[in-house]
């Protein structure tokens, strides 16, 4: 069904039953606009590798991946250095997944991969809202003269969806212009995650939700394998507490981005990312 997909290992317990699958994982190892240290192209491979360290069963959710309808397509073959072409390929895959009634789960790769997925999603879900968890606001209009960057991705998303439809949590790094823009155009909740999300969750109601989670929302003490580490982040327990609160929301797609295994010899960031994805798959298929 899909061309231009490379398979190099699969996520824990992922099946091949495309017709039955509700959640479909796909890697998008874009690594073209990183602003500090490269290496996110290897994020999908590392997340899949460290997923094998986990149990198929979640003690918190009481569910087993082996009994749930999800599959892992593999990685989109992206032309590194050709950003526009890479984004078009990601958008095409995402659109085909949405069209088939699937819930795409993108494994990054840098944060810019969120943009083409949102481009695809808004055609199927006009009332879409986005939950954005990150250390950085990613709201610059341009970065080093470039409009399409992991530092501008949420600005481009806001421009697509309109004001008030992007909820930002855990932000602890931004410039002054970004903060002014956020106060006017997004639902901006800096520093904390679990507490403000608990208040927002009920307001979202049944609206379709896309979740984008940059692993650097977690403090680098727990997830050092990121491209742009920022001290002062949340702990693992707060992140997982928030993920469990996604139950009952109408989540139509998600991504987990910015895992950079080159700077994480112990594999802490990809291991945490794998656990978050495991729980998300269980929540969205349970």
Secondary structure, 3 states (H helix, E strand, C coil): CCCCEECCCCCCCCECCCCCCCEEEEEECCCCCCCCCCCHHHHHHHHHHHHCCCCCEECCCCEEHHHCCEEEEEEECCCCCCHHHHHHHHHHHHHHHHHCCCEEEEEECCCCHHHHHHHHHHHHCCCCEEEEECCECCCCCCECCECCCCCCHHHHHHHHHCCCCEEEEEECECCHHHHHHHHHHCEEEECCCHHHHHHHHHHHCCCEEEEEEEHHHECCCCCCCECCCCCCCECHHHHHHHHHCCCCCEEEEEEEECECHHHCCCCHHHHHHHHHHHHHHHHHHC
